[in-house]
């Protein structure tokens, strides 16, 4: 980890990623298909960076690459914080259905080995309060929660080890509009209270506009445009960005 002199919490330079597919089952031949192409950006401490683009554009691959979940890469990913975490699109599949919420939230604390049982319990209760859930949820299982409640638990789980960077991959896309607004408000509140930095991945330009300070637009594995929310939404430069905004019926300045 390099020394951070200018509040940059994540720096990505010239990132390429690849995916191997078998072209023939019998010959066992593999093709190496490129997913990300020369991706470069920085995220500063305390900001929310939006990443938008159509399905299949490479957004989720970039989020996973940032967290070390994609191995076949070249280029540079430099972190200036410890233990960055992810909030997944589908909270049900990311939570152990056989365990209670209490067990699930304590697990990263147990693995870290730094806290006593009482300290773990206190931290779990405190985190539940932060995400807007009461202690009554500790004894429940994921299947007993609503989609919004499960996403709150997923957010709590991502924050248990106090990371400075969180990658949120389509965290509200499976929720109805009312619950979406509540989760977005929660993320913004947690950003202020805990000083977290968020890479927020979404295909929904309106959601990104509500939450993010800066925005990157991805097409076919490339960042085609990036800038402040005003720059992207009010004065887009790239034809693809303009087409996304038109598709979302977003009023643009001519």
Secondary structure, DSSP 8 states (H G I E B T S, - for coil): ----SSSEEEEEEEEEEEEEEEEETTTTEEEEEEEEEEEEEEEETT-EEEEE--TTSSHHHHHHHHTT---SEEEEEEESSS--EEE-S-HHHHS-TTSBHHHHHHHHHHHHT-S-HHHHHHHHHHHHHHTT--GGGGG-BGGGS-HHHHHHHHHHHHHTT--SEEEEESTTTTS-HHHHHHHHHHHHHHHHHH--EEEEEES-HHHHHHH-SEEEEEETTEEEEEEEHHHHHHS--SHHHHHHHHHTT-----
